Amino acid sequence: FRYEREGEISQNPLLRPGDVVTVKRAERVVTLEGEVRRPGTYQLLEGEGIRELISYYGDGLGVSAKSDMVVLTRKASEAKPESESMVFDLASEELPALLDGDSIRVASREEYLPIVYIEGALKSEEEIAALAAGTKAQGVGTEEALKQAYRIVRVVYREGELLSQVVRPLKDRFSDQGDLGHAYIVRGSERIGVDLEMLLYQYSKEKDIVLMAGDRVVIPYGYASVYVKGEVKGASVVEVY
């Protein structure tokens, strides 16, 4: 490690014929992942702990690291047959001691940002993949298709973000049957009508809307599909305009 990271030539000695290299089993091997500059699996020396693991081996925290939400996952042992995890703050004076096999994950602030929802007439991941491949998506049962008709996409929200900034990257996901001109935003008990057709293809800044955390952008279908069964001559899908 010191030869590769710090260039210490003495830690990479020249071998000669007849030399015997003995590899000792590491007493503590831990995994570091998440928002650090050098994630990986490292062998800790005696006396080294979480601070050394992150600052020395991991080369410090990443820019978006959330240092107060670090997760330690500990594998199962005879004393505790079930694995356990704990969340701690790197700023704490007392940090958990590391054991062999432990895993440390430094969360990103992105994971804890609020979100907005884009929902309604959206294509499934299978439909998008099939279109990209130039093939037809595999059919599903009528009832199953109706269950999948209303879909939800969660998008990370940043303060001051505009509706156009959120929906533009998702426009290929909008269903051909979606009524973009009569979309609306649900904000608490308020319902705000928006014309996504105009916003996407004839953009006007005056018609754009600043979103708020928790907003639901709903894209209705141009018609609804209702599955009729039971005491009828034949079960079928009926389009209701």
PyRosetta script that sets phi, psi and omega in degrees:
from pyrosetta import init, pose_from_sequence

init()
pose = pose_from_sequence("FRYEREGEISQNPLLRPGDVVTVKRAERVVTLEGEVRRPGTYQLLEGEGIRELISYYGDGLGVSAKSDMVVLTRKASEAKPESESMVFDLASEELPALLDGDSIRVASREEYLPIVYIEGALKSEEEIAALAAGTKAQGVGTEEALKQAYRIVRVVYREGELLSQVVRPLKDRFSDQGDLGHAYIVRGSERIGVDLEMLLYQYSKEKDIVLMAGDRVVIPYGYASVYVKGEVKGASVVEVY")
pose.set_psi(1, -46.7)
pose.set_omega(1, -176.8)
pose.set_phi(2, -68.0)
pose.set_psi(2, -31.9)
pose.set_omega(2, 178.2)
pose.set_phi(3, -68.1)
pose.set_psi(3, -46.5)
pose.set_omega(3, -177.3)
pose.set_phi(4, -70.8)
pose.set_psi(4, -41.2)
pose.set_omega(4, -174.7)
pose.set_phi(5, -84.4)
pose.set_psi(5, -41.5)
pose.set_omega(5, -171.8)
pose.set_phi(6, -115.4)
pose.set_psi(6, -0.8)
pose.set_omega(6, 176.3)
pose.set_phi(7, 72.4)
pose.set_psi(7, 24.2)
pose.set_omega(7, 178.9)
pose.set_phi(8, -76.6)
pose.set_psi(8, 105.0)
pose.set_omega(8, -176.6)
pose.set_phi(9, -60.7)
pose.set_psi(9, -32.4)
pose.set_omega(9, -177.5)
pose.set_phi(10, -64.8)
pose.set_psi(10, -20.2)
pose.set_omega(10, -179.8)
pose.set_phi(11, -88.4)
pose.set_psi(11, 6.7)
pose.set_omega(11, 176.0)
pose.set_phi(12, -137.6)
pose.set_psi(12, 65.8)
pose.set_omega(12, -172.7)
pose.set_phi(13, -66.4)
pose.set_psi(13, 151.7)
pose.set_omega(13, 178.3)
pose.set_phi(14, -73.4)
pose.set_psi(14, 130.7)
pose.set_omega(14, -179.1)
pose.set_phi(15, -89.5)
pose.set_psi(15, 148.1)
pose.set_omega(15, 177.8)
pose.set_phi(16, -125.8)
pose.set_psi(16, 157.1)
pose.set_omega(16, 179.0)
pose.set_phi(17, -55.4)
pose.set_psi(17, 134.6)
pose.set_omega(17, 179.0)
pose.set_phi(18, 93.7)
pose.set_psi(18, -11.3)
pose.set_omega(18, 179.0)
pose.set_phi(19, -64.7)
pose.set_psi(19, 147.9)
pose.set_omega(19, 176.4)
pose.set_phi(20, -116.1)
pose.set_psi(20, 123.9)
pose.set_omega(20, 179.3)
pose.set_phi(21, -107.2)
pose.set_psi(21, 117.5)
pose.set_omega(21, 179.8)
pose.set_phi(22, -104.8)
pose.set_psi(22, 124.9)
pose.set_omega(22, -179.7)
pose.set_phi(23, -102.9)
pose.set_psi(23, 112.9)
pose.set_omega(23, 179.6)
pose.set_phi(24, -83.0)
pose.set_psi(24, 147.9)
pose.set_omega(24, 177.1)
pose.set_phi(25, -72.8)
pose.set_psi(25, 130.4)
pose.set_omega(25, -179.8)
pose.set_phi(26, -66.8)
pose.set_psi(26, 137.9)
pose.set_omega(26, -179.6)
pose.set_phi(27, -74.8)
pose.set_psi(27, -36.7)
pose.set_omega(27, 179.0)
pose.set_phi(28, -137.0)
pose.set_psi(28, 116.1)
pose.set_omega(28, 174.9)
pose.set_phi(29, -115.4)
pose.set_psi(29, 121.3)
pose.set_omega(29, -177.5)
pose.set_phi(30, -126.4)
pose.set_psi(30, 155.5)
pose.set_omega(30, -179.5)
pose.set_phi(31, -110.6)
pose.set_psi(31, 134.5)
pose.set_omega(31, 178.7)
pose.set_phi(32, -120.4)
pose.set_psi(32, 126.7)
pose.set_omega(32, -179.1)
pose.set_phi(33, -144.5)
pose.set_psi(33, 170.7)
pose.set_omega(33, 179.8)
pose.set_phi(34, 98.9)
pose.set_psi(34, -144.0)
pose.set_omega(34, -173.7)
pose.set_phi(35, -84.7)
pose.set_psi(35, 68.1)
pose.set_omega(35, 170.9)
pose.set_phi(36, -129.9)
pose.set_psi(36, 160.4)
pose.set_omega(36, -174.6)
pose.set_phi(37, -72.7)
pose.set_psi(37, -31.3)
pose.set_omega(37, -178.5)
pose.set_phi(38, -133.0)
pose.set_psi(38, 78.9)
pose.set_omega(38, 175.8)
pose.set_phi(39, -67.4)
pose.set_psi(39, 153.0)
pose.set_omega(39, 179.8)
pose.set_phi(40, 165.9)
pose.set_psi(40, -172.6)
pose.set_omega(40, 177.3)
pose.set_phi(41, -109.6)
pose.set_psi(41, 127.5)
pose.set_omega(41, -172.3)
pose.set_phi(42, -130.0)
pose.set_psi(42, 153.6)
pose.set_omega(42, 175.0)
pose.set_phi(43, -100.1)
pose.set_psi(43, 121.1)
pose.set_omega(43, -178.8)
pose.set_phi(44, -92.5)
pose.set_psi(44, 142.0)
pose.set_omega(44, 176.0)
pose.set_phi(45, -87.0)
pose.set_psi(45, 167.6)
pose.set_omega(45, 179.8)
pose.set_phi(46, -60.6)
pose.set_psi(46, 133.8)
pose.set_omega(46, 179.6)
pose.set_phi(47, 89.8)
pose.set_psi(47, -10.9)
pose.set_omega(47, 179.0)
pose.set_phi(48, -87.8)
pose.set_psi(48, 142.8)
pose.set_omega(48, -178.4)
pose.set_phi(49, -134.7)
pose.set_psi(49, -151.5)
pose.set_omega(49, -174.9)
pose.set_phi(50, -64.4)
pose.set_psi(50, -40.3)
pose.set_omega(50, -179.0)
pose.set_phi(51, -62.8)
pose.set_psi(51, -43.3)
pose.set_omega(51, 178.6)
pose.set_phi(52, -67.4)
pose.set_psi(52, -38.7)
pose.set_omega(52, -179.9)
pose.set_phi(53, -59.8)
pose.set_psi(53, -44.9)
pose.set_omega(53, -175.9)
pose.set_phi(54, -80.5)
pose.set_psi(54, -45.5)
pose.set_omega(54, -174.3)
pose.set_phi(55, -78.9)
pose.set_psi(55, -39.7)
pose.set_omega(55, -175.5)
pose.set_phi(56, -92.4)
pose.set_psi(56, -59.0)
pose.set_omega(56, -178.2)
pose.set_phi(57, -71.5)
pose.set_psi(57, -45.3)
pose.set_omega(57, -178.6)
pose.set_phi(58, -83.5)
pose.set_psi(58, -3.3)
pose.set_omega(58, 176.5)
pose.set_phi(59, 62.1)
pose.set_psi(59, 26.8)
pose.set_omega(59, 173.9)
pose.set_phi(60, 95.4)
pose.set_psi(60, 169.4)
pose.set_omega(60, -178.4)
pose.set_phi(61, -78.5)
pose.set_psi(61, 152.4)
pose.set_omega(61, 174.7)
pose.set_phi(62, -77.5)
pose.set_psi(62, 170.3)
pose.set_omega(62, -175.7)
pose.set_phi(63, -61.6)
pose.set_psi(63, -39.9)
pose.set_omega(63, -175.4)
pose.set_phi(64, -98.3)
pose.set_psi(64, 18.5)
pose.set_omega(64, -178.3)
pose.set_phi(65, -65.5)
pose.set_psi(65, 138.0)
pose.set_omega(65, 174.9)
pose.set_phi(66, -103.8)
pose.set_psi(66, 91.0)
pose.set_omega(66, -170.3)
pose.set_phi(67, -68.8)
pose.set_psi(67, -14.4)
pose.set_omega(67, 179.2)
pose.set_phi(68, -93.1)
pose.set_psi(68, 6.1)
pose.set_omega(68, 179.0)
pose.set_phi(69, -132.1)
pose.set_psi(69, 57.2)
pose.set_omega(69, 178.1)
pose.set_phi(70, -92.0)
pose.set_psi(70, 133.8)
pose.set_omega(70, -174.8)
pose.set_phi(71, -111.5)
pose.set_psi(71, 126.7)
pose.set_omega(71, 174.3)
pose.set_phi(72, -105.2)
pose.set_psi(72, 121.9)
pose.set_omega(72, 177.3)
pose.set_phi(73, -111.2)
pose.set_psi(73, 127.3)
pose.set_omega(73, -176.6)
pose.set_phi(74, -116.2)
pose.set_psi(74, 128.6)
pose.set_omega(74, -177.7)
pose.set_phi(75, -69.6)
pose.set_psi(75, 164.7)
pose.set_omega(75, -178.3)
pose.set_phi(76, -66.0)
pose.set_psi(76, 149.2)
pose.set_omega(76, 178.3)
pose.set_phi(77, -139.2)
pose.set_psi(77, 175.1)
pose.set_omega(77, 178.8)
pose.set_phi(78, -63.9)
pose.set_psi(78, -37.7)
pose.set_omega(78, 179.6)
pose.set_phi(79, -68.9)
pose.set_psi(79, -38.3)
pose.set_omega(79, 178.9)
pose.set_phi(80, -129.7)
pose.set_psi(80, 93.3)
pose.set_omega(80, -176.1)
pose.set_phi(81, -58.4)
pose.set_psi(81, -25.0)
pose.set_omega(81, 178.6)
pose.set_phi(82, -100.2)
pose.set_psi(82, 137.4)
pose.set_omega(82, 178.0)
pose.set_phi(83, -64.3)
pose.set_psi(83, 155.9)
pose.set_omega(83, -178.6)
pose.set_phi(84, -134.2)
pose.set_psi(84, 161.8)
pose.set_omega(84, 176.8)
pose.set_phi(85, -141.4)
pose.set_psi(85, 152.6)
pose.set_omega(85, 178.5)
pose.set_phi(86, -142.8)
pose.set_psi(86, 149.9)
pose.set_omega(86, 179.9)
pose.set_phi(87, -112.1)
pose.set_psi(87, 134.5)
pose.set_omega(87, -178.5)
pose.set_phi(88, -144.6)
pose.set_psi(88, 167.7)
pose.set_omega(88, -179.5)
pose.set_phi(89, -104.7)
pose.set_psi(89, 128.5)
pose.set_omega(89, -179.7)
pose.set_phi(90, -63.1)
pose.set_psi(90, -20.1)
pose.set_omega(90, -179.6)
pose.set_phi(91, -80.3)
pose.set_psi(91, -6.9)
pose.set_omega(91, -179.6)
pose.set_phi(92, -65.3)
pose.set_psi(92, 147.0)
pose.set_omega(92, 179.1)
pose.set_phi(93, -69.0)
pose.set_psi(93, -38.4)
pose.set_omega(93, 179.4)
pose.set_phi(94, -109.7)
pose.set_psi(94, 119.2)
pose.set_omega(94, 179.3)
pose.set_phi(95, -107.8)
pose.set_psi(95, 152.9)
pose.set_omega(95, 179.7)
pose.set_phi(96, -61.1)
pose.set_psi(96, 144.9)
pose.set_omega(96, 175.8)
pose.set_phi(97, -76.7)
pose.set_psi(97, 144.0)
pose.set_omega(97, -178.6)
pose.set_phi(98, -92.3)
pose.set_psi(98, 137.2)
pose.set_omega(98, 177.2)
pose.set_phi(99, -114.7)
pose.set_psi(99, 165.2)
pose.set_omega(99, 179.0)
pose.set_phi(100, -60.5)
pose.set_psi(100, 131.0)
pose.set_omega(100, 178.4)
pose.set_phi(101, 91.2)
pose.set_psi(101, -2.9)
pose.set_omega(101, 179.9)
pose.set_phi(102, -67.1)
pose.set_psi(102, 154.9)
pose.set_omega(102, 176.5)
pose.set_phi(103, -128.7)
pose.set_psi(103, 130.1)
pose.set_omega(103, 179.6)
pose.set_phi(104, -113.4)
pose.set_psi(104, 129.7)
pose.set_omega(104, 177.1)
pose.set_phi(105, -126.7)
pose.set_psi(105, 123.2)
pose.set_omega(105, 177.5)
pose.set_phi(106, -95.5)
pose.set_psi(106, 116.4)
pose.set_omega(106, -176.3)
pose.set_phi(107, -70.6)
pose.set_psi(107, 158.0)
pose.set_omega(107, 175.6)
pose.set_phi(108, -99.1)
pose.set_psi(108, 146.6)
pose.set_omega(108, 177.1)
pose.set_phi(109, -61.6)
pose.set_psi(109, -26.4)
pose.set_omega(109, 179.7)
pose.set_phi(110, -59.5)
pose.set_psi(110, -32.6)
pose.set_omega(110, -177.2)
pose.set_phi(111, -68.8)
pose.set_psi(111, -19.7)
pose.set_omega(111, -174.9)
pose.set_phi(112, -112.0)
pose.set_psi(112, 11.3)
pose.set_omega(112, 174.9)
pose.set_phi(113, -74.3)
pose.set_psi(113, 151.8)
pose.set_omega(113, 176.0)
pose.set_phi(114, -66.8)
pose.set_psi(114, 167.9)
pose.set_omega(114, -177.9)
pose.set_phi(115, -130.1)
pose.set_psi(115, 162.5)
pose.set_omega(115, 168.6)
pose.set_phi(116, -122.5)
pose.set_psi(116, 158.2)
pose.set_omega(116, -175.4)
pose.set_phi(117, -113.1)
pose.set_psi(117, 133.3)
pose.set_omega(117, 170.1)
pose.set_phi(118, -111.3)
pose.set_psi(118, 121.3)
pose.set_omega(118, -171.6)
pose.set_phi(119, -146.4)
pose.set_psi(119, 164.3)
pose.set_omega(119, 178.9)
pose.set_phi(120, 114.1)
pose.set_psi(120, -124.3)
pose.set_omega(120, -174.6)
pose.set_phi(121, -80.5)
pose.set_psi(121, 82.5)
pose.set_omega(121, 179.9)
pose.set_phi(122, -123.8)
pose.set_psi(122, 147.4)
pose.set_omega(122, 176.9)
pose.set_phi(123, -76.7)
pose.set_psi(123, 153.5)
pose.set_omega(123, 176.6)
pose.set_phi(124, -80.4)
pose.set_psi(124, 165.1)
pose.set_omega(124, 177.3)
pose.set_phi(125, -61.2)
pose.set_psi(125, -34.5)
pose.set_omega(125, -179.6)
pose.set_phi(126, -66.6)
pose.set_psi(126, -40.0)
pose.set_omega(126, 179.0)
pose.set_phi(127, -65.2)
pose.set_psi(127, -41.1)
pose.set_omega(127, 179.7)
pose.set_phi(128, -64.7)
pose.set_psi(128, -44.0)
pose.set_omega(128, 179.9)
pose.set_phi(129, -64.2)
pose.set_psi(129, -39.2)
pose.set_omega(129, -179.8)
pose.set_phi(130, -66.7)
pose.set_psi(130, -39.7)
pose.set_omega(130, 177.8)
pose.set_phi(131, -64.7)
pose.set_psi(131, -40.4)
pose.set_omega(131, 179.3)
pose.set_phi(132, -64.9)
pose.set_psi(132, -33.8)
pose.set_omega(132, -178.4)
pose.set_phi(133, -87.6)
pose.set_psi(133, -6.6)
pose.set_omega(133, -179.6)
pose.set_phi(134, 75.5)
pose.set_psi(134, 23.5)
pose.set_omega(134, 179.7)
pose.set_phi(135, -117.1)
pose.set_psi(135, 177.5)
pose.set_omega(135, 179.8)
pose.set_phi(136, -102.2)
pose.set_psi(136, 135.3)
pose.set_omega(136, 179.6)
pose.set_phi(137, -63.4)
pose.set_psi(137, 142.8)
pose.set_omega(137, 179.3)
pose.set_phi(138, -64.5)
pose.set_psi(138, 135.9)
pose.set_omega(138, -178.5)
pose.set_phi(139, -71.0)
pose.set_psi(139, 153.7)
pose.set_omega(139, 176.1)
pose.set_phi(140, -127.6)
pose.set_psi(140, 165.2)
pose.set_omega(140, 179.4)
pose.set_phi(141, -58.8)
pose.set_psi(141, 154.9)
pose.set_omega(141, -176.2)
pose.set_phi(142, -58.9)
pose.set_psi(142, -48.5)
pose.set_omega(142, -179.4)
pose.set_phi(143, -62.3)
pose.set_psi(143, -40.8)
pose.set_omega(143, -179.9)
pose.set_phi(144, -65.5)
pose.set_psi(144, -39.1)
pose.set_omega(144, 179.6)
pose.set_phi(145, -62.7)
pose.set_psi(145, -39.5)
pose.set_omega(145, -179.9)
pose.set_phi(146, -69.0)
pose.set_psi(146, -35.4)
pose.set_omega(146, 178.1)
pose.set_phi(147, -64.2)
pose.set_psi(147, -33.8)
pose.set_omega(147, -176.9)
pose.set_phi(148, -86.6)
pose.set_psi(148, -5.3)
pose.set_omega(148, -172.6)
pose.set_phi(149, -64.0)
pose.set_psi(149, -34.9)
pose.set_omega(149, -179.5)
pose.set_phi(150, -99.6)
pose.set_psi(150, 114.1)
pose.set_omega(150, -175.4)
pose.set_phi(151, -121.2)
pose.set_psi(151, 158.3)
pose.set_omega(151, -177.8)
pose.set_phi(152, -129.2)
pose.set_psi(152, 133.7)
pose.set_omega(152, 174.7)
pose.set_phi(153, -119.6)
pose.set_psi(153, 131.8)
pose.set_omega(153, 179.5)
pose.set_phi(154, -101.6)
pose.set_psi(154, 129.5)
pose.set_omega(154, -176.7)
pose.set_phi(155, -123.3)
pose.set_psi(155, 133.1)
pose.set_omega(155, 177.9)
pose.set_phi(156, -63.6)
pose.set_psi(156, 133.6)
pose.set_omega(156, -177.5)
pose.set_phi(157, -104.4)
pose.set_psi(157, 136.4)
pose.set_omega(157, 174.3)
pose.set_phi(158, -121.5)
pose.set_psi(158, 141.6)
pose.set_omega(158, -174.7)
pose.set_phi(159, -55.1)
pose.set_psi(159, 133.1)
pose.set_omega(159, 178.5)
pose.set_phi(160, 85.4)
pose.set_psi(160, 4.5)
pose.set_omega(160, -176.5)
pose.set_phi(161, -72.4)
pose.set_psi(161, 139.6)
pose.set_omega(161, -178.9)
pose.set_phi(162, -91.0)
pose.set_psi(162, 155.6)
pose.set_omega(162, 178.3)
pose.set_phi(163, -57.9)
pose.set_psi(163, -42.0)
pose.set_omega(163, -178.6)
pose.set_phi(164, -62.5)
pose.set_psi(164, -35.1)
pose.set_omega(164, -179.9)
pose.set_phi(165, -67.2)
pose.set_psi(165, -29.3)
pose.set_omega(165, -178.5)
pose.set_phi(166, -83.5)
pose.set_psi(166, -42.7)
pose.set_omega(166, -173.4)
pose.set_phi(167, -83.8)
pose.set_psi(167, -25.4)
pose.set_omega(167, -176.1)
pose.set_phi(168, -58.9)
pose.set_psi(168, -46.1)
pose.set_omega(168, 179.3)
pose.set_phi(169, -66.3)
pose.set_psi(169, -13.8)
pose.set_omega(169, -176.3)
pose.set_phi(170, -104.8)
pose.set_psi(170, 5.8)
pose.set_omega(170, -171.6)
pose.set_phi(171, -62.9)
pose.set_psi(171, -28.3)
pose.set_omega(171, 177.6)
pose.set_phi(172, -71.5)
pose.set_psi(172, -12.6)
pose.set_omega(172, 178.9)
pose.set_phi(173, -89.6)
pose.set_psi(173, -10.6)
pose.set_omega(173, -178.6)
pose.set_phi(174, -71.0)
pose.set_psi(174, 134.7)
pose.set_omega(174, 179.3)
pose.set_phi(175, -67.9)
pose.set_psi(175, 147.8)
pose.set_omega(175, 176.9)
pose.set_phi(176, -64.0)
pose.set_psi(176, -20.9)
pose.set_omega(176, -178.8)
pose.set_phi(177, -92.6)
pose.set_psi(177, -0.6)
pose.set_omega(177, -179.3)
pose.set_phi(178, -72.8)
pose.set_psi(178, 143.7)
pose.set_omega(178, 178.9)
pose.set_phi(179, -98.1)
pose.set_psi(179, 83.7)
pose.set_omega(179, -176.1)
pose.set_phi(180, -63.2)
pose.set_psi(180, -30.3)
pose.set_omega(180, -177.2)
pose.set_phi(181, -69.7)
pose.set_psi(181, -18.0)
pose.set_omega(181, -178.4)
pose.set_phi(182, -121.4)
pose.set_psi(182, 35.2)
pose.set_omega(182, 175.0)
pose.set_phi(183, -73.6)
pose.set_psi(183, 166.0)
pose.set_omega(183, 179.1)
pose.set_phi(184, -155.0)
pose.set_psi(184, 159.4)
pose.set_omega(184, 178.3)
pose.set_phi(185, -107.9)
pose.set_psi(185, 128.7)
pose.set_omega(185, 174.3)
pose.set_phi(186, -98.1)
pose.set_psi(186, 117.5)
pose.set_omega(186, -178.5)
pose.set_phi(187, -129.1)
pose.set_psi(187, 94.3)
pose.set_omega(187, -174.1)
pose.set_phi(188, 65.6)
pose.set_psi(188, -125.0)
pose.set_omega(188, 177.6)
pose.set_phi(189, -91.2)
pose.set_psi(189, 0.0)
pose.set_omega(189, -177.6)
pose.set_phi(190, -92.4)
pose.set_psi(190, 144.7)
pose.set_omega(190, 176.5)
pose.set_phi(191, -125.9)
pose.set_psi(191, 117.9)
pose.set_omega(191, -174.8)
pose.set_phi(192, -112.0)
pose.set_psi(192, 117.0)
pose.set_omega(192, 179.1)
pose.set_phi(193, -73.3)
pose.set_psi(193, 138.1)
pose.set_omega(193, 177.9)
pose.set_phi(194, -138.1)
pose.set_psi(194, 146.8)
pose.set_omega(194, 177.2)
pose.set_phi(195, -105.8)
pose.set_psi(195, 93.6)
pose.set_omega(195, -178.1)
pose.set_phi(196, -69.3)
pose.set_psi(196, -27.2)
pose.set_omega(196, 177.9)
pose.set_phi(197, -59.8)
pose.set_psi(197, -47.9)
pose.set_omega(197, 178.9)
pose.set_phi(198, -69.0)
pose.set_psi(198, -38.6)
pose.set_omega(198, -176.0)
pose.set_phi(199, -66.1)
pose.set_psi(199, -35.0)
pose.set_omega(199, -177.1)
pose.set_phi(200, -84.9)
pose.set_psi(200, -35.8)
pose.set_omega(200, -170.0)
pose.set_phi(201, -116.7)
pose.set_psi(201, -12.4)
pose.set_omega(201, 174.8)
pose.set_phi(202, -140.6)
pose.set_psi(202, 65.5)
pose.set_omega(202, -168.5)
pose.set_phi(203, -61.5)
pose.set_psi(203, 135.6)
pose.set_omega(203, 174.5)
pose.set_phi(204, -136.9)
pose.set_psi(204, 122.5)
pose.set_omega(204, -177.0)
pose.set_phi(205, -58.8)
pose.set_psi(205, -33.4)
pose.set_omega(205, -178.0)
pose.set_phi(206, -65.1)
pose.set_psi(206, -26.2)
pose.set_omega(206, -177.7)
pose.set_phi(207, -94.5)
pose.set_psi(207, -2.9)
pose.set_omega(207, 178.0)
pose.set_phi(208, -77.5)
pose.set_psi(208, 157.2)
pose.set_omega(208, -175.6)
pose.set_phi(209, -130.1)
pose.set_psi(209, 135.3)
pose.set_omega(209, 174.2)
pose.set_phi(210, -78.7)
pose.set_psi(210, 122.6)
pose.set_omega(210, -177.5)
pose.set_phi(211, -80.1)
pose.set_psi(211, 162.4)
pose.set_omega(211, 174.5)
pose.set_phi(212, -125.7)
pose.set_psi(212, 153.5)
pose.set_omega(212, -180.0)
pose.set_phi(213, -56.6)
pose.set_psi(213, 134.5)
pose.set_omega(213, 178.6)
pose.set_phi(214, 89.2)
pose.set_psi(214, -3.5)
pose.set_omega(214, 178.0)
pose.set_phi(215, -60.6)
pose.set_psi(215, 145.2)
pose.set_omega(215, 174.6)
pose.set_phi(216, -115.1)
pose.set_psi(216, 114.8)
pose.set_omega(216, 177.4)
pose.set_phi(217, -94.3)
pose.set_psi(217, 111.1)
pose.set_omega(217, -173.5)
pose.set_phi(218, -104.3)
pose.set_psi(218, 127.5)
pose.set_omega(218, 176.5)
pose.set_phi(219, -109.9)
pose.set_psi(219, 105.0)
pose.set_omega(219, -177.8)
pose.set_phi(220, -76.1)
pose.set_psi(220, 161.3)
pose.set_omega(220, 172.8)
pose.set_phi(221, -80.8)
pose.set_psi(221, 151.7)
pose.set_omega(221, 175.6)
pose.set_phi(222, -66.1)
pose.set_psi(222, -26.9)
pose.set_omega(222, 173.6)
pose.set_phi(223, -149.1)
pose.set_psi(223, 162.4)
pose.set_omega(223, 179.2)
pose.set_phi(224, -106.6)
pose.set_psi(224, 144.7)
pose.set_omega(224, 176.3)
pose.set_phi(225, -102.2)
pose.set_psi(225, 123.2)
pose.set_omega(225, -179.8)
pose.set_phi(226, -117.2)
pose.set_psi(226, 130.3)
pose.set_omega(226, -179.8)
pose.set_phi(227, -93.8)
pose.set_psi(227, 116.0)
pose.set_omega(227, -177.7)
pose.set_phi(228, -103.5)
pose.set_psi(228, 126.3)
pose.set_omega(228, 178.6)
pose.set_phi(229, -146.0)
pose.set_psi(229, 177.8)
pose.set_omega(229, 179.7)
pose.set_phi(230, 100.9)
pose.set_psi(230, -131.5)
pose.set_omega(230, -175.7)
pose.set_phi(231, -80.0)
pose.set_psi(231, 61.9)
pose.set_omega(231, 174.1)
pose.set_phi(232, -131.1)
pose.set_psi(232, 162.6)
pose.set_omega(232, -177.9)
pose.set_phi(233, -65.7)
pose.set_psi(233, -32.3)
pose.set_omega(233, 178.9)
pose.set_phi(234, -155.9)
pose.set_psi(234, 127.8)
pose.set_omega(234, 177.9)
pose.set_phi(235, -65.8)
pose.set_psi(235, 137.0)
pose.set_omega(235, -177.4)
pose.set_phi(236, -159.9)
pose.set_psi(236, 167.3)
pose.set_omega(236, 175.6)
pose.set_phi(237, -95.6)
pose.set_psi(237, 127.5)
pose.set_omega(237, 180.0)
pose.set_phi(238, -113.6)
pose.set_psi(238, 132.2)
pose.set_omega(238, 177.9)
pose.set_phi(239, -89.1)
pose.set_psi(239, 122.9)
pose.set_omega(239, -179.1)
pose.set_phi(240, -109.4)
pose.set_psi(240, 116.2)
pose.set_omega(240, -177.5)
pose.set_phi(241, -83.4)
pose.dump_pdb("model.pdb")
